[in-house]
Amino acid sequence: MFLPGVDQRSPIARRARDIAARIASDLGGVEHLTEAQMQLIRRATLIAVSCERFEAQAAAGEEVDLDLYGKLTDRLGRTLQRLGIKRVAKDITPDLSEYLDEHPSSH
């Protein structure tokens, strides 16, 4: 059980399980994780769910504590780094010949 003593059917508990499962999958699956990694995943999941709640409040037009949101976001990043999840840069530079083919009037 991911969160002992908590109704596992609640929307937040379900979302937490989804986040934890995705992080575990990013690391190769639960069967390959140590207890220490699982503990960090639980902490990262709590932080992620908290950030999502702030985001939902902001989207609803409510005021949010941006300082706390920023701290949580930073801590989430550090926790994920400790887990070994690395940021992978995405190449967004279009191939020149593809660009010219897609925009014939540009040349």
Secondary structure, DSSP 8 states (H G I E B T S, - for coil): --STTS-TTSHHHHHHHHHHHHHHHHTT-GGG--HHHHHHHHHHHHHHHHHHHHHHHHHTT----HHHHHHHHHHHHHHHHHHT-----------HHHHHHH-GGG-
